[in-house]
Structure formats: C-alpha cells, structure tokens
Amino acid sequence: MSKLTPLDQLKLGVCYYPEHWPEQLWEDDYRRMRELGISVVRVGEFAWSIFEPEEGVFSFDLFDRALDLAHKHGLKIILGTPTATPPAWLTQRYPEVLNATFDGVTIQHGLRRHYNYSSTKYRELCAIITRTMAEHYKDHPALIGWQIDNEFNCETSEFYADADHAAFRQWLKKKYGTLDALNAAWGTVFWSQTYSDWEQVHLPRQTTGGKQPNPHLALDEKRFISDNTISFAAVQGNILREVAPNHWITTNGLFGHLDNHRMTDELLDFFSYDSYPQFSTIYYDEKEENRLADRGWSQSLGAVRSISRNFCIMEQQAGPGGWVNKMDMPSPKPGQMRLWTYQSIAHGANMVVYFRWRTATFGQEIYWHGLNDYHNRENRRIREARQIGGELTAFGERVAGTTYAAEVAIVRDYDNEWDGEYDVWHGTFRWKSNTEWFKAMTRRHIPSDILFMRATTSIEDLRQYRMLVYTHPAIMTDETAALLEQYVNEGGIVVFGCRTGYKDMRGHCYMRPFPGAAANLCGISIEEFTMVKGSRAPMFMAWSKAGMSGEPVVTAANAFNDVLLPESENVQVMATYTSEHYAGKPAVTRHSFGSGEAWYYGAVFDEAAAALVLDAAGISSPVSDWLELPPQVELSIRQDERGPLYFLLNYGEEPAAIAVKGLKRDLISGSELHGDAVIEPFGVMILE
C-alpha cells in the first residue's frame, strides 16, 4: 500500500460512533452517507473501553465489522486513538494518571480529559493501546489516517498532579541547568523567593493572594505545558509512524498552552480544527461594536491556516450545539450550515467532516445535534448536506490544489499570548486589537493571514506580505526586531500598537527607553504612558490629513495611551491627542525606514483606526477595480497556477447586491456574471 497524499482532493466527511447505535442501523447509515456525497468517516476517538475492556484484553470485533462495512460502501476511515477518555478500570487501578486542580484536588473519573500528560504509567498504557490498534488496522483497506487523541488541552490546559510538579522540575533542569540560572531567569531575589534546592520548585500553587505566582514562573509554566503536551503526543505519533507508515497523522483542536506549529512540524502531516461558528451566539461581549458573529470564525481559521496552509475541519458544526448543562446554542438558520462549510473551504480546508452523523440519544451531548435528528427522518440539514456534496463533487478538483492568498498578515506569537494571560498590562489588548483589525480588513474585502512569529521565522516568510500588523508584542527580542527591520528596509510595512517591545524572553523589562527592542525601527521613544480605566477618562486622537483624503478624523484612544516622542527626522506624526495634558502630543507615528515604513499606534486599536492606517498605507481590496461588494459579504481568495478563485460569502440574512465589471463565472452554479448580481441570504459564490 502506498501512502495517500493528504488533502489532495476536496473531501466531505462525518463523525460517526458505531458503538452508540444498533448494528442494524449501520448499513443504512453508510448508504445514506454516500448518497450525500460523504466519502470519509471519523470513528473511535472515545472508544477505549470498547477496544480494551480490561487491561491487556483487546477486542476489535465491533470496529472490525464497522470498518469492513464502511469499506463495502466505498467509505474511507479516520481512526482516533482513544486516549482522551481513559476507561474506568484504568483510573481505578492507576489513580496517579488523574489530573489535579490548582488546589491539589484530584480530578475524578468522568466526563473526559481527566488525565495528566506527565504520568509515566499513563504514557505506557497509551503506547500499548496505540501500538495494538495500529498493528491490528495498519493494513485495513478503508483506513487512510489517524487522529491522535482528541482536542489536546480542551476542558483544561493546566495540570497540577504530583507527576506534573516533578516533570516541571526536570524540564527546568534541562532548560536552565543550575538553580543559579533559574533564580536569575525568574528574578527570585525579589521578595526573597530564591531557591536553594530543586525540591522547593513547583508549578504555581496557592499564595497569600490566591493564584498569583512569580510572573516569570507563570510564563515558563505555559512553555512547560506545551512541551509536555507535545511529548505526550509524540508517544503515539512515533508509534503510528513506525507501525502504520502508509497512513497520515493529524490531531484536532486549537486550545490553550500548546504550540500547535511545533507539534505539527514534528509529528503531523497536517493540522485539523473543530469549527463551531454558533458559539458566537452565546459567548460574546454585549458592549462590542459592529460584532462579527459567525463571520469571526474566519479569523480562527486564519490561525489554523498559519499551521497548515491546507487543513482538515475534523468537526464542522451541523446543527444546534449543547451539553445537558451548558452551551445551549440556537439552531443554524436555513443556509447557514452550507455557508459555514464554504467558510472553512474558503480559508484553506480541503476536508470538512461534519459533527456528527446522528444526534446522540444518551450522554452529555444529547443536545449537540448532528446532520440527522434522533428519529433519522429527512430534515433541512440533510438537504443542505446533500446540496453541498453535489456541489463539491462537481467542482472540487478545481479548488483542491489551491491555497489562500493574502497581502496582509496579523502577527501573533505564543510567548506574548502566554505572558499576557497573567500580565494585565498588555494581555487583554491583543484579542481586542487583532479582532478590530480583522473587522476593518474583512469589511473592506482585504483578505488577511495570521502569521506566528517563531524562532524559525525567516525573512522569506515575511516577504510574501505587504503589511504586517503586530499589535502589542510586549516581549520582543533583538533578533525579532532585526528581522522586522530587514523586512521594512526592503519595502514592507509594519504596524505596532502600545506596549510594544519592552520585555525580553524571560518576561524581564528592558532597561531601555520604550518601545525597547522596537525603538530603532519605530524611530520614537515613549515620553509618558497611562492605563485608561476606572475614573481615568478615555481620550481621543485627531488624525492629520497628511497621507489621507478628506477632513481630519477623530477616533477613540482606547484602554492605554502612549505619548510618543519622535527621535528620527523621518518620523511623521499621523495623529495627536485631543484632551487633558496630552493635548497636541503625538499619538500615532509613521517612520520611513529604508524602502518601507513602521507605524506606532499609542493605544488599543479599534476598527476605525485600523481603517485609517490601511487607507494611509495604500492597502485596498485586490478586487476593487472590478468587483463591488457590500460589507456583509466576505471575500476570500484561493489560487494556484491556473489563477485565483474568489469566494464570496454573504453572512447577512438579506440578499447582497454585487456588481461585476467584465465577465466572471460562478463555479457553483456555472452561470456567467456581468454587471449587477445578487447573492442570496447566507449564500455563496465562487468566481473565476
């Protein structure tokens, strides 16, 4: 058997749990899947108690029959290693595998993901079940790939079992070598925290203020959790590579305290994501202006695409979601499931797997609805899936070889995100600013990427973009600053926000004028700064007309204010503060640096400010000369050597009027477009 090329075709799939259903339903289920255009089925990720009902006693009969029958119907299988849900015999016999809370209370069996990654016994048992399954199924003709575990760090991304404290010490010994080096990195001379024995070192524990550890310890905790998770995943990934080399390997999620980029580089063939846009209806800030709702999932898909240019959606929302006791979501409206499917494809998914085939009739997820309701009768979601399956069968080949195209990237990095979880002086700003930038770009029909700044990031990675938006990188090394200087010197545009560049990789503050490592690139220093909260009244900034059209514009200066002091003669003041003792002082600057420019924005971004920067920098929609789109329509572009495909997604409940100059063809309907056209509510077009 030759290894299949991952994601070489556009595929539609579904999650299925044969262990949940009477066997007499299987054949009809598989037959109807094929009728809908489904070709891939994910199974097994929670079935450890089926595969190994007693320690060392393995049973494959149920899944052998399920996979054989799937093969008979021409379906391909993704098989999950079932390590996200250790069975009761395991946790009873080996309670040391269980996770613990911050307070040291053992997390008991039940729900899922109740184990810790550091337990040597759990790793041993996971290796046994993985190897046994791989040896049994390595030659099964239906099996094409494996999903390792399920949603690493979902439910919890913090681990405080005794084994975790011990593993943390070993990780620190490897990282720092000596206690002297550790004490220096954590600044333990402050408040007499200096360690004199390794056994004194722990993960964060209760302090007089609750959970308020040394901030440098807190940052290293996140790095440890990520490395430990990847090490745990490698136990399974290495076995699968050895035993089943003809199958591809992935895992799913996008959860906290995990460097998914490194995990994918080291272990996976591609990354997978679970996309549930309807979460936007229950988890949102009521004060947020111009909310993106389900359209905001495109930003998350951009983060996934930064890991794998093409990827799999291992769970695509197919109905209202909810557990018995939480997450009670509304039902998708007519057309929304189809819209969300094309949203995933537009952003780089080449395989979309619906969650799930049929809604569970028992258990915690009896309200997490799949394509079929409990009764199995035809419904609207089935009809939408049938339409999608037919469409993808007709034109999938044209899309499969393409990748997403963008000229602007929002830059992120793990260290700042992990540091910002604890540091309120910058941590709350990133999500707000990045979302506002995404709003400004998506409503102006400017496709954007997410780019993670890593130790391996090269100038070639940066050169593909005209503009980089790196909103609040408090931690910035001189090496990163030098890379960005090279990018800008060659003609790139970089945009920073407040709180940039003043920390090193340990989380120590530089003894340099702000913005620290970025000062030379920005050509400024920070004269003064303040938080804006509580009784401190918000301020505003007035934008100069220089480089912009129209009258001066006033925008809010949100959350934090840096008063800027130009240090270079090539700095242009783009906006000044309008009130209090900051009135008339620089709030936004633009520094000509080589052939490019570096912007510094002295506050937390909003959509209006991001739009002004885009205008002044000359960044506009790549289709502005031939296509008119209303703000409710998202533009995404996928392209290959045959040229671009323009995905138009209408997130509105009203028809969207568009205008096409020249002649284009809609890949979905096959119709030719010229002049005025309409996209139906929640409708999609793909123009070529």
VENSULMO-V680121 format. One record per residue. N is the residue number from 0. RES is the residue in one letter. SS is DSSP state (hx for helix, st for strand, lp for the rest). OMEGA is omega in degrees with one decimal (999 if undefined). Layout:
BEGIN
N	RES	SS	OMEGA
N	RES	SS	OMEGA
END
This chain:
BEGIN
0	M	lp	175.8
1	S	lp	-179.1
2	K	lp	178.8
3	L	lp	175.3
4	T	lp	-177.3
5	P	lp	171.3
6	L	lp	179.2
7	D	lp	177.1
8	Q	lp	174.7
9	L	lp	-173.5
10	K	st	175.5
11	L	st	-177.4
12	G	st	180.0
13	V	st	174.0
14	C	st	-175.7
15	Y	lp	-176.6
16	Y	lp	-177.2
17	P	hx	179.3
18	E	hx	-179.4
19	H	hx	-167.3
20	W	lp	173.6
21	P	lp	-174.2
22	E	hx	-180.0
23	Q	hx	176.4
24	L	hx	-168.7
25	W	hx	-173.6
26	E	hx	177.5
27	D	hx	176.6
28	D	hx	-178.6
29	Y	hx	179.4
30	R	hx	-178.6
31	R	hx	173.8
32	M	hx	-179.1
33	R	hx	178.9
34	E	hx	179.3
35	L	lp	-176.9
36	G	lp	177.6
37	I	lp	-178.3
38	S	lp	-175.3
39	V	st	179.9
40	V	st	174.6
41	R	st	-178.8
42	V	st	159.6
43	G	lp	-168.7
44	E	lp	178.5
45	F	lp	-167.1
46	A	lp	-177.6
47	W	hx	-177.7
48	S	hx	173.8
49	I	hx	-177.6
50	F	hx	-177.6
51	E	lp	-175.9
52	P	lp	173.2
53	E	st	-179.2
54	E	lp	177.8
55	G	lp	178.2
56	V	st	-172.9
57	F	lp	-178.6
58	S	lp	-178.8
59	F	lp	-172.9
60	D	hx	-176.1
61	L	hx	-177.3
62	F	hx	172.5
63	D	hx	-179.8
64	R	hx	-179.5
65	A	hx	-179.5
66	L	hx	178.0
67	D	hx	-179.6
68	L	hx	175.5
69	A	hx	178.7
70	H	hx	177.8
71	K	hx	-178.6
72	H	lp	175.9
73	G	lp	179.5
74	L	lp	176.0
75	K	st	-170.9
76	I	st	163.8
77	I	st	-176.8
78	L	st	179.5
79	G	st	167.4
80	T	lp	-166.1
81	P	lp	-169.8
82	T	lp	175.7
83	A	lp	-176.9
84	T	lp	177.1
85	P	lp	-176.9
86	P	lp	-174.1
87	A	hx	179.5
88	W	hx	-176.8
89	L	hx	-176.5
90	T	hx	175.1
91	Q	hx	-176.3
92	R	hx	-175.3
93	Y	lp	-176.3
94	P	hx	178.8
95	E	hx	178.9
96	V	hx	-174.9
97	L	st	176.0
98	N	lp	176.8
99	A	st	177.7
100	T	lp	176.2
101	F	lp	179.9
102	D	lp	177.9
103	G	lp	179.2
104	V	lp	-178.8
105	T	st	175.4
106	I	lp	-170.6
107	Q	lp	177.7
108	H	lp	-179.2
109	G	lp	-173.7
110	L	lp	178.7
111	R	lp	176.6
112	R	lp	-177.6
113	H	lp	-177.3
114	Y	st	173.9
115	N	lp	-176.0
116	Y	lp	-171.3
117	S	lp	-177.1
118	S	lp	178.0
119	T	hx	178.0
120	K	hx	-179.9
121	Y	hx	176.8
122	R	hx	178.7
123	E	hx	-178.7
124	L	hx	176.2
125	C	hx	178.1
126	A	hx	-179.1
127	I	hx	-177.8
128	I	hx	179.5
129	T	hx	-179.0
130	R	hx	-179.1
131	T	hx	177.6
132	M	hx	-178.2
133	A	hx	179.5
134	E	hx	-178.7
135	H	hx	-171.1
136	Y	hx	-172.9
137	K	lp	-177.8
138	D	lp	-179.2
139	H	lp	-173.6
140	P	lp	-179.7
141	A	lp	-170.7
142	L	st	178.9
143	I	st	-175.8
144	G	st	-176.9
145	W	st	168.1
146	Q	st	177.8
147	I	lp	175.7
148	D	lp	176.5
149	N	lp	174.0
150	E	lp	176.4
151	F	lp	176.1
152	N	lp	166.6
153	C	lp	-173.6
154	E	lp	173.7
155	T	lp	175.2
156	S	lp	177.1
157	E	lp	-170.2
158	F	lp	-173.5
159	Y	lp	173.1
160	A	lp	178.9
161	D	hx	-179.6
162	A	hx	179.7
163	D	hx	176.9
164	H	hx	179.7
165	A	hx	-179.9
166	A	hx	177.5
167	F	hx	178.8
168	R	hx	179.3
169	Q	hx	177.6
170	W	hx	179.9
171	L	hx	177.7
172	K	hx	179.3
173	K	hx	-176.9
174	K	hx	-171.1
175	Y	hx	177.5
176	G	lp	-176.6
177	T	lp	175.1
178	L	hx	177.8
179	D	hx	179.4
180	A	hx	177.2
181	L	hx	-179.7
182	N	hx	178.5
183	A	hx	-178.0
184	A	hx	-177.9
185	W	hx	179.9
186	G	lp	-172.1
187	T	lp	174.7
188	V	lp	176.2
189	F	hx	179.9
190	W	hx	172.9
191	S	hx	-179.7
192	Q	lp	-172.6
193	T	lp	179.4
194	Y	lp	176.7
195	S	lp	178.5
196	D	lp	-177.8
197	W	hx	-178.9
198	E	hx	175.8
199	Q	hx	-173.1
200	V	lp	179.0
201	H	lp	162.5
202	L	lp	-178.9
203	P	lp	177.5
204	R	lp	-178.9
205	Q	lp	174.6
206	T	st	-178.5
207	T	lp	-179.8
208	G	lp	-175.9
209	G	st	178.0
210	K	lp	-179.8
211	Q	lp	-177.6
212	P	lp	167.4
213	N	lp	-174.4
214	P	hx	-179.1
215	H	hx	170.3
216	L	hx	-178.5
217	A	hx	177.9
218	L	hx	178.6
219	D	hx	176.0
220	E	hx	-178.5
221	K	hx	177.9
222	R	hx	177.6
223	F	hx	-179.0
224	I	hx	179.2
225	S	hx	-179.5
226	D	hx	-179.2
227	N	hx	177.4
228	T	hx	179.9
229	I	hx	177.0
230	S	hx	177.3
231	F	hx	179.1
232	A	hx	-178.3
233	A	hx	177.4
234	V	hx	-179.0
235	Q	hx	-177.8
236	G	hx	-179.1
237	N	hx	177.1
238	I	hx	-179.2
239	L	hx	176.7
240	R	hx	-177.9
241	E	hx	-169.7
242	V	hx	-175.3
243	A	lp	-173.9
244	P	lp	180.0
245	N	lp	178.8
246	H	lp	174.0
247	W	st	-176.2
248	I	st	174.4
249	T	st	164.8
250	T	lp	-171.6
251	N	st	175.6
252	G	lp	170.7
253	L	lp	-172.5
254	F	lp	-167.9
255	G	lp	171.9
256	H	lp	178.9
257	L	lp	174.5
258	D	lp	-177.5
259	N	hx	178.2
260	H	hx	-179.2
261	R	hx	178.5
262	M	hx	-179.9
263	T	hx	178.7
264	D	hx	-171.8
265	E	hx	-168.0
266	L	hx	-165.7
267	L	lp	171.0
268	D	lp	174.2
269	F	lp	-179.0
270	F	lp	177.5
271	S	st	-174.6
272	Y	st	176.6
273	D	st	-169.9
274	S	st	-179.5
275	Y	lp	-176.0
276	P	hx	-177.6
277	Q	hx	171.0
278	F	hx	-178.8
279	S	hx	-179.5
280	T	hx	-177.1
281	I	lp	178.7
282	Y	lp	179.4
283	Y	lp	179.4
284	D	lp	-177.8
285	E	lp	-180.0
286	K	lp	-176.9
287	E	lp	179.5
288	E	lp	172.9
289	N	lp	-173.1
290	R	lp	-178.1
291	L	lp	-177.2
292	A	hx	-174.9
293	D	hx	176.7
294	R	hx	179.0
295	G	hx	177.9
296	W	hx	176.0
297	S	hx	177.2
298	Q	hx	177.0
299	S	hx	177.5
300	L	hx	174.1
301	G	hx	176.4
302	A	hx	176.6
303	V	hx	-178.8
304	R	hx	176.2
305	S	hx	178.1
306	I	hx	177.7
307	S	lp	-179.7
308	R	lp	167.5
309	N	lp	-171.3
310	F	st	176.2
311	C	st	165.2
312	I	st	-175.7
313	M	st	173.8
314	E	st	175.7
315	Q	st	-177.4
316	Q	st	-178.2
317	A	lp	-178.6
318	G	lp	176.0
319	P	lp	-176.6
320	G	lp	174.6
321	G	lp	168.5
322	W	lp	-178.9
323	V	lp	-171.4
324	N	lp	-179.4
325	K	lp	176.1
326	M	lp	-179.7
327	D	lp	-174.1
328	M	lp	170.5
329	P	lp	175.2
330	S	lp	171.2
331	P	lp	177.0
332	K	lp	-179.2
333	P	lp	179.6
334	G	lp	-175.8
335	Q	hx	178.4
336	M	hx	176.8
337	R	hx	178.4
338	L	hx	-178.4
339	W	hx	176.8
340	T	hx	179.9
341	Y	hx	172.6
342	Q	hx	179.0
343	S	hx	-179.3
344	I	hx	-179.7
345	A	hx	-176.5
346	H	lp	171.4
347	G	lp	179.7
348	A	st	173.4
349	N	st	172.3
350	M	st	-179.6
351	V	st	-176.0
352	V	st	-177.5
353	Y	st	170.3
354	F	st	-6.9
355	R	lp	-178.9
356	W	lp	-179.7
357	R	st	-179.3
358	T	lp	-178.9
359	A	lp	178.3
360	T	lp	178.7
361	F	lp	176.6
362	G	lp	-174.0
363	Q	lp	-172.0
364	E	lp	-179.1
365	I	lp	176.7
366	Y	lp	175.5
367	W	lp	-166.1
368	H	lp	177.0
369	G	lp	177.6
370	L	lp	179.0
371	N	st	169.5
372	D	lp	-177.1
373	Y	lp	-170.9
374	H	lp	174.0
375	N	lp	179.4
376	R	lp	178.7
377	E	lp	176.5
378	N	lp	-177.0
379	R	hx	-178.4
380	R	hx	175.7
381	I	hx	-179.8
382	R	hx	177.4
383	E	hx	179.1
384	A	hx	178.6
385	R	hx	177.8
386	Q	hx	-179.2
387	I	hx	180.0
388	G	hx	177.7
389	G	hx	-180.0
390	E	hx	-177.9
391	L	hx	175.4
392	T	hx	-176.0
393	A	hx	-173.3
394	F	hx	-175.1
395	G	hx	-178.8
396	E	hx	-178.7
397	R	hx	-175.8
398	V	hx	-165.9
399	A	hx	-175.9
400	G	lp	-175.7
401	T	lp	173.8
402	T	st	-176.2
403	Y	st	-179.6
404	A	lp	178.4
405	A	lp	178.1
406	E	lp	-179.6
407	V	st	175.8
408	A	st	167.9
409	I	st	-173.9
410	V	st	177.0
411	R	st	171.9
412	D	lp	-175.3
413	Y	hx	-174.7
414	D	hx	178.7
415	N	hx	179.6
416	E	hx	179.5
417	W	hx	177.4
418	D	hx	-176.8
419	G	hx	175.6
420	E	lp	-176.5
421	Y	lp	-173.4
422	D	lp	-176.7
423	V	lp	-179.0
424	W	lp	171.0
425	H	lp	-169.7
426	G	lp	-177.9
427	T	lp	-171.7
428	F	hx	-169.6
429	R	hx	-176.3
430	W	hx	178.8
431	K	hx	-176.1
432	S	hx	-179.7
433	N	hx	178.6
434	T	hx	179.8
435	E	hx	174.8
436	W	hx	179.3
437	F	hx	176.4
438	K	hx	-177.3
439	A	hx	-177.3
440	M	hx	-175.6
441	T	hx	179.4
442	R	hx	172.9
443	R	lp	174.8
444	H	lp	175.2
445	I	lp	178.3
446	P	lp	-179.2
447	S	st	174.6
448	D	st	162.8
449	I	st	177.2
450	L	st	176.3
451	F	st	175.9
452	M	lp	-176.4
453	R	lp	177.7
454	A	lp	-178.4
455	T	lp	-178.4
456	T	lp	-176.9
457	S	lp	176.7
458	I	hx	177.5
459	E	hx	177.6
460	D	hx	-176.8
461	L	hx	-173.3
462	R	hx	-177.3
463	Q	lp	-177.8
464	Y	lp	173.4
465	R	lp	-176.5
466	M	st	171.9
467	L	st	179.5
468	V	st	-175.4
469	Y	st	-157.6
470	T	lp	-175.1
471	H	lp	-178.7
472	P	lp	180.0
473	A	lp	175.1
474	I	st	174.5
475	M	lp	177.8
476	T	lp	174.9
477	D	hx	178.7
478	E	hx	177.0
479	T	hx	178.4
480	A	hx	179.8
481	A	hx	177.5
482	L	hx	178.1
483	L	hx	176.1
484	E	hx	178.0
485	Q	hx	178.8
486	Y	hx	-178.8
487	V	hx	180.0
488	N	hx	179.7
489	E	lp	176.3
490	G	lp	-179.7
491	G	lp	177.3
492	I	st	176.1
493	V	st	-178.2
494	V	st	175.9
495	F	st	170.0
496	G	lp	-179.4
497	C	lp	177.3
498	R	lp	-178.9
499	T	lp	160.1
500	G	lp	-170.5
501	Y	lp	179.8
502	K	st	172.8
503	D	lp	-174.0
504	M	lp	176.0
505	R	lp	-171.8
506	G	lp	174.1
507	H	lp	176.3
508	C	st	176.7
509	Y	lp	171.0
510	M	lp	-179.3
511	R	lp	172.6
512	P	lp	172.7
513	F	lp	2.8
514	P	lp	168.2
515	G	hx	-175.6
516	A	hx	-178.3
517	A	hx	-172.6
518	A	hx	-177.9
519	N	hx	-179.5
520	L	hx	-177.2
521	C	hx	178.8
522	G	lp	-176.5
523	I	st	161.5
524	S	st	-179.1
525	I	st	-178.6
526	E	st	-175.9
527	E	st	179.7
528	F	st	176.9
529	T	st	162.9
530	M	st	174.8
531	V	lp	-178.6
532	K	lp	-179.8
533	G	lp	-178.3
534	S	lp	178.5
535	R	lp	-174.2
536	A	lp	175.4
537	P	lp	176.7
538	M	st	-178.3
539	F	st	176.9
540	M	st	178.1
541	A	st	-177.5
542	W	st	179.1
543	S	lp	178.9
544	K	lp	-176.7
545	A	lp	179.6
546	G	lp	-180.0
547	M	lp	177.8
548	S	lp	176.4
549	G	lp	-177.9
550	E	lp	176.7
551	P	lp	-176.4
552	V	st	176.8
553	V	st	176.9
554	T	st	179.0
555	A	st	174.4
556	A	st	-164.2
557	N	st	161.4
558	A	lp	-177.5
559	F	st	179.2
560	N	st	167.3
561	D	st	170.0
562	V	st	-169.2
563	L	st	178.5
564	L	st	179.6
565	P	st	178.8
566	E	lp	-179.0
567	S	lp	177.9
568	E	lp	-180.0
569	N	lp	178.4
570	V	st	175.7
571	Q	st	177.7
572	V	st	-175.9
573	M	st	178.7
574	A	st	177.9
575	T	st	176.6
576	Y	st	-172.8
577	T	lp	-171.8
578	S	lp	178.4
579	E	hx	-175.1
580	H	hx	175.3
581	Y	hx	-172.3
582	A	lp	177.7
583	G	lp	-178.6
584	K	lp	-173.3
585	P	st	177.3
586	A	st	-179.8
587	V	st	178.6
588	T	st	179.5
589	R	st	-173.6
590	H	st	173.1
591	S	st	-173.8
592	F	st	-173.9
593	G	lp	179.7
594	S	lp	-177.3
595	G	st	-177.6
596	E	st	177.6
597	A	st	178.4
598	W	st	170.8
599	Y	st	-178.5
600	Y	st	-168.9
601	G	lp	-178.7
602	A	lp	172.9
603	V	st	-171.1
604	F	lp	162.2
605	D	lp	-174.8
606	E	hx	-177.9
607	A	hx	179.7
608	A	hx	178.5
609	A	hx	178.9
610	A	hx	178.5
611	L	hx	177.9
612	V	hx	178.2
613	L	hx	-179.5
614	D	hx	-176.6
615	A	hx	-179.5
616	A	hx	177.4
617	G	lp	179.0
618	I	lp	-178.7
619	S	lp	-179.1
620	S	lp	178.6
621	P	lp	179.7
622	V	lp	-171.7
623	S	lp	-177.4
624	D	lp	-177.9
625	W	lp	-176.0
626	L	st	175.5
627	E	st	-176.9
628	L	lp	173.7
629	P	lp	-177.8
630	P	lp	-176.7
631	Q	lp	-178.5
632	V	st	174.7
633	E	st	173.1
634	L	st	169.3
635	S	st	-178.2
636	I	st	168.6
637	R	st	-176.3
638	Q	st	170.8
639	D	st	-176.7
640	E	lp	177.8
641	R	lp	178.5
642	G	st	-175.9
643	P	st	167.6
644	L	st	-175.7
645	Y	st	178.5
646	F	st	177.7
647	L	st	-176.1
648	L	st	-179.1
649	N	st	179.7
650	Y	lp	-177.7
651	G	lp	175.8
652	E	lp	176.2
653	E	lp	176.1
654	P	lp	-179.6
655	A	st	179.2
656	A	st	176.8
657	I	st	177.8
658	A	st	-176.6
659	V	st	173.4
660	K	st	-174.0
661	G	st	-175.1
662	L	st	176.7
663	K	st	177.1
664	R	st	174.8
665	D	st	-176.4
666	L	lp	-176.1
667	I	lp	-176.8
668	S	lp	-175.8
669	G	lp	-177.0
670	S	lp	176.9
671	E	st	-176.3
672	L	st	173.0
673	H	st	-178.4
674	G	st	-175.2
675	D	st	177.0
676	A	st	-177.6
677	V	st	170.6
678	I	st	-176.5
679	E	lp	176.3
680	P	lp	-175.5
681	F	lp	-176.0
682	G	lp	-176.0
683	V	st	166.9
684	M	st	172.2
685	I	st	-175.0
686	L	st	173.5
687	E	lp	999
END
